[in-house]
Amino acid sequence: MAFQNSSAKSFLVPSQKRVQPLRQLTTRIGSGLLALGLSLSVALPSLAADPFRPDNGHDIGPLTEGAFEAIFKEGDYDTALTLLEQAETEEANEPLVHAMLASMAYLKGESGLPEVLERAQLTEQTARDLVSSDPLRGHLYTAVGIFLRGAHLLKTEGVAKGTPTALGMLQEVFAELDAAEAVDPEDSELNLLKGYMDLMLAVNLPFSNPDDAISRMSQYGSPEYLTQRGIAIGYRDLAQFDEALVAVDKALAAAGDNPELYYLKAQLLVRQGDTASSLEWFNKALTLKDQLPDKLGRQIIWEECQASDDGRNCAELAGY
């Protein structure tokens, strides 16, 4: 196993030194669960609608699959939202629908927090209902729902007040992930989501080896465009920019029209000190910014302005 949950559990005691990393971790997974930083044109060779498994797919649903790919392959949030709103009616028993809607609500900031809690609860409820027919995905998304509730708790109650409860909830998350892993430790959906979580823990908390999480995602995670994106983000946060660029190029090879991948590559080039090359990738991202959440689009504008260093008022340009 790439990440030993027992080690994490023994670490889960309130500590002032762990408050800030926990807040960073929860914010990034809560917003980036899409974070966990989720193209209808690709037909998978499986009868079931399943973006994670090319063979022997689970019956996730075509609308949910389409929304997932619209976000994570195309970077098209408007299309994804349209599909998710339809899936709420036609595929309402699929927990991934509610998890993606929770994450999209999180991106709205304070105004989206009531919806985050509602969607987190629906994610957990539909996941628990799924356990009898699909125990792997039922336990997996029960973990996701609990984690989203924890993210909401820390955001609304604050770190000092919410941390003891959030740590207990994190133990519940690990227990559900253990139950999912007992069904099939090599499952691609499990290893993708668990790999993202393991990697974020490894980057933010000092009890796990990030190489283990990266190895887990590389070996078992799918789809490739999302697996390599997660690896690139992990390497970015570890300041291993050469490795991050290799991973983001692999993600681009699998999903070459995603503005979030253009933006990620631009960020990496800036951190390498190659701001001149980064501008091409910032501009590619900005040509498609209208399909991204407004907050993300403004952030790309600001970072492109900073990289160009041409005297413009970056805060004013980005609407800050």
Stockholm file with secondary structure:
# STOCKHOLM 1.0

chainA/1-320         MAFQNSSAKSFLVPSQKRVQPLRQLTTRIGSGLLALGLSLSVALPSLAADPFRPDNGHDIGPLTEGAFEAIFKEGDYDTALTLLEQAETEEANEPLVHAMLASMAYLKGESGLPEVLERAQLTEQTARDLVSSDPLRGHLYTAVGIFLRGAHLLKTEGVAKGTPTALGMLQEVFAELDAAEAVDPEDSELNLLKGYMDLMLAVNLPFSNPDDAISRMSQYGSPEYLTQRGIAIGYRDLAQFDEALVAVDKALAAAGDNPELYYLKAQLLVRQGDTASSLEWFNKALTLKDQLPDKLGRQIIWEECQASDDGRNCAELAGY
#=GR chainA/1-320 SS CCSCHHHHHHHCSCCHHHHHHHHHHHHHHHHHSCCCCCCTTCCCSSSSCCSSCSSSCCCCCHHHHHHHHHHHTTCCHHHHHHHHHHHHHHSTTCHHHHHHHHHHHHTTGGGGHHHHHHHHHHHHHHHHHHTTTCHHHHHHHHHHHHHHHHHHHHHHHCHHHHHHHHHHHHHHHHHHHHHHHHHCTTCHHHHHHHHHHHHHHHHHSTTSCHHHHHHHHHHHCCSHHHHHHHHHHHHHHTTCHHHHHHHHHHHHHHCTTCHHHHHHHHHHHHHTTCHHHHHHHHHHHHTTGGGSCHHHHHHHHHHHHHHHCSSCCHHHHHTC
#=GC SS_cons         CCSCHHHHHHHCSCCHHHHHHHHHHHHHHHHHSCCCCCCTTCCCSSSSCCSSCSSSCCCCCHHHHHHHHHHHTTCCHHHHHHHHHHHHHHSTTCHHHHHHHHHHHHTTGGGGHHHHHHHHHHHHHHHHHHTTTCHHHHHHHHHHHHHHHHHHHHHHHCHHHHHHHHHHHHHHHHHHHHHHHHHCTTCHHHHHHHHHHHHHHHHHSTTSCHHHHHHHHHHHCCSHHHHHHHHHHHHHHTTCHHHHHHHHHHHHHHCTTCHHHHHHHHHHHHHTTCHHHHHHHHHHHHTTGGGSCHHHHHHHHHHHHHHHCSSCCHHHHHTC
//
